[in-house]
């Protein structure tokens, strides 16, 4: 769900087998369908800085992340690791606007800066699946990744 800008209140839902993302307005009507990469899985919306309102879609079949601008157009495709699953955007501190992508088959997390450049790939050694970034409190900016293959959670400190 977008919390900012012209897309505030819109919900973005991946359609894995159709290779699209549906955009749903607050009253539940699909108002747009956007073609993205193969096998879209995870989706996250930035709420901070110059990327506020941008949508990031992990394309599991393509090993990429599609970047959708607030106008609903794919403006970039970023190569990440194989079989990306989850995606999250940091909203706080020095990493505000950074995107974290869990690359399932590689057992890694790709770190994408607000300019759309992969600046780091962190090895977890397990099938990385879900990802979340703590927005506030003592753990603000910490990244949490579920590891599907061994039932653990990896933590990347801010």
N, C-alpha and C positions, 0 to 999 in steps of 0.2 A: 504494500500500500504506500502510495506516495504521500508524504506529509507536507510538501512544500511546493511553491510555484504554481504554474498553470495546471500541473497534473495532480495537485493536492486532492486527496480523496479517491483517486483512481486506483483500481486493483489490477495488477499484472499477473496473468496466469499462463504458465507454459503449457503448450499442447505438444507433447513429446513426439507422437507419431505424425503430426502434421507439420512439424518444423516451424511452428508459429508461436506467437504470444498474443493472447487476447487481452484487450484493455476493456475493463468493466467500470462503468460509472457508479456513483454512490447509490443509485436506485436499482442497480443490478442489470443494466442493459449493456451488452457488448457494443462498444462504439468504434472499435478499431481492431483489426487483426494484422499483426506485423510479422512478416517472414524473417526468420533468423537462421542460424546454422542448424546442422543436423542434430536431432535428438535433444532439444532444449530441456534442461532439467531444473536447475536452481535459478532463482531470480532475486535481485535486490535493487532497491532504489536509494540513490544518494540523497541526503538531506542537508548537505553542508557545502559551503564554498562555491567555487565556479562550476562544480559538477552537480549542484542541487537540482533534483528533478530528473537526472539521467538514470537510466535503467540498465542494469548489467545482467546478462543472461548467459549461464554456463551451458554450452552446447556439447553434451556428452559424446555424441557421435562424431563431432568434428575436432575436438580438442581445442576449442576456441571459446572466447567470450564475445558476444555481440553487445555493442554499446548503442543504446537507443536514446536520442535526445528528447527533450520535453515536447517537441513537436510530433513525436512518434515516428521518427526516421532512424534507421540504422546508420550511424555515422562512423563506426569503426568496428573492426573485427580483430581481436587480439589473440594470438596463439599462446596457449598455456600447455599444461601437461595432458596426457591421454585420459579420456573419460572424466572430464570435470563434472562434479556433482553439485556441491553447494557453493554459494557465493554470498559474501557479506561486505558491507561498506562501513568503515570506521567513521564515527562522528565526533571524535574528541582528540584533543592533544596534538602532538606532532604528526600523528598518522591520520588526522581528519581528511576524509576524501580518498584514502587508500582502499583498494578493493582486494579482498582475500578470496582465493578460489581453491577449493579442495579438489585435487586431481586424483580421482579414485585409483586407477590402475597404477599410477606412479607412486602412490603413497606420499605425495608432496602437497605443499601449498604454494601457489603462485601469488606473489605480492605485486600489485599493479599500482603505480602512483597516479595522482590525479591527471597527469598528462597522457595517460594510457600506455605507459611503458612498464614492462615487467622488470622490476628492479631487484627481485630476489626470488629464489625458489628454495623452500625449506623442506628438507627430507624428514618425513615422519616414520617411515619404515612400515606403514600399515595402510590398508585401503582407506583413504581419506574420504569422508562422505559429507557430513553436515558441517557448517561453519557459522560461528556467531562472534560478534565483537561486543564486549561490555561497554555500554554507553556512559556509565557514571559510577561514582563511588570509588572505593579503594582499588578496585580492579579495572578502572576505566582504561579502555584501549587494549586490554588483554584480548587475545584471539583464542577461541575454543573450537577444536576440531574433533568430531567424532570419528573414530577409527572402526569401521564396520567389521573388518576381518578379525580383530582381537578384542572387541568390546571395551575399548578404552577411550579416554578423552585426552588429547594433547593440548597443552596450554603454551601459547607464545606470549611472553610478557611484553607489555608495552615499553 
